[in-house]
Amino acid sequence: KKYVSAFAPPTVYLSQVHNAVQIVLNNTIHTCAQDVSRFAGNGAYTGEVSAEMLKDVGVDVVLIGHSERSLYFNEKNDIQRHKIENVLAVGLTPLLCVGESLKEREDGREKEAVAYQLSVLKGLKTDCFAVAYEPVWAIGTGKVANKEQIADMHAFIYSEILSLCGNDAKIRVLYGGSVDPANAA
């Protein structure tokens, strides 16, 4: 198997991390931003970091839809779609994070929750993005998804992406959220 690694430091350290990765690791790890502005271009949006700015400091992957952004900043599909389009417009790779809460999993609604989150991709005709399945209940809680849960959700995500983006979609599906030796394979 071929593995791809990315490191997503806080925004203020992106340039330093990118430079270190270039020098020390010979570009073997992608530099990933934790967020991007929903606004296109470099307008007067105080405090926002545009996709162009991220590209300028060496970023090549951008997280979009992380559960913390949804929870604390109320970012929903409309904002996430703007971010995805802005990232794609400058040639960066959006990494859409999707995952269900513990309540949604316990209620048997995990696929419904993830399908809604994936709907932001509807109509995108590109193979230049990735999706990370990151169950909210497994982020920093000590709870870990097992291989069967991960494989089942990955198969569902692939199926949804083909339905939303067309049968020629070539999307990477990753896993994040309390990765351990038992579920990393």
Secondary structure as UniProt FT lines:
FT   STRAND          5..7
FT   HELIX           11..13
FT   HELIX           14..24
FT   TURN            26..27
FT   STRAND          29..33
FT   TURN            46..47
FT   HELIX           51..56
FT   TURN            57..58
FT   STRAND          61..64
FT   HELIX           67..73
FT   HELIX           77..89
FT   TURN            90..91
FT   STRAND          93..98
FT   HELIX           102..106
FT   TURN            107..108
FT   HELIX           110..118
FT   HELIX           119..121
FT   TURN            122..123
FT   STRAND          130..133
FT   HELIX           136..138
FT   HELIX           147..165
FT   TURN            167..168
FT   STRAND          172..175
FT   TURN            181..183
//
